[in-house]
Structures are given as C-alpha cells and as structure tokens.
Amino acid sequence: MRTYPAVGTFHERPREFYGERKQMTKKGYWVAMVDIADQEGYKDYIALNKAAFDKYGATFVVRAGKSQVMEGLPANRLAVIEFKDYETALACYNSPEYQTAIKAREKHAKAHLAVVEGV
C-alpha cells in the first residue's frame, strides 16, 4: 500500500491560507397574511407601498399565487418579503412611506404581519 506525506494539517496552515471569514448577515423578512375586502381599493395600497419597498430594497419571495392555509384562519393573499437584514425590515415597516401605505390598506384589507429574522 502506498502512502503519501501530509501536506499540512488544518492547524499548520497559516490564517492567510483560509482568508478572513466573513460574518454572514441574516436576512430580514415580512411574513404577511392579508384578507382583502375591496380588490380595486387595495390597488391604492400597492401603489403607495412601492416607495418604501424600493427605498429599503424589498424583494418578494412569495406574493399571492397558489396557497392553502393548513391551520388557523385563512386569508386571501399571502406574502413573504425579503430585506438585507432584520433591522432594514423593521426600518421599512416604521418608515413614513410605509405608514402612509398602511393607512390606505386599512380601508380595504385586514393584515397579520410579522417581521422576522432569517436563519
């Protein structure tokens, strides 16, 4: 049986070999269930939330589409919105732009929304 010499173990290699390990930032998410009573009126909310979503770099991971609520009360729209981190997700929700959008939404829909940190 032929053996090969070890080139170096994990502990023998200099730190520069591996490079600096970057701390991965956890994403922030909005998880929303929305029950829309007036589809036409809800369009006002959609138009207004765009300013906040653009400003804070929001990306839809889930928006409407097929869904089935397995437990709890159903809603007719589900959304998961991703942000660069939890703090940005909170900042977007609390922004004047989004607070204006909420006022428009409340006239036409009820929402359950949570801001959560990813893994």
Secondary structure, DSSP 4 states (H G I P E B T S, - for coil): ---------TTTS-HHHH-PPPPPPPPEEEEEEEEES-HHHHHHHHHHHHHHHHHTT-EEEEESSS----SS---SEEEEEEESSHHHHHHHHHSHHHHHHHHHHHTTEEEEEEEEE--
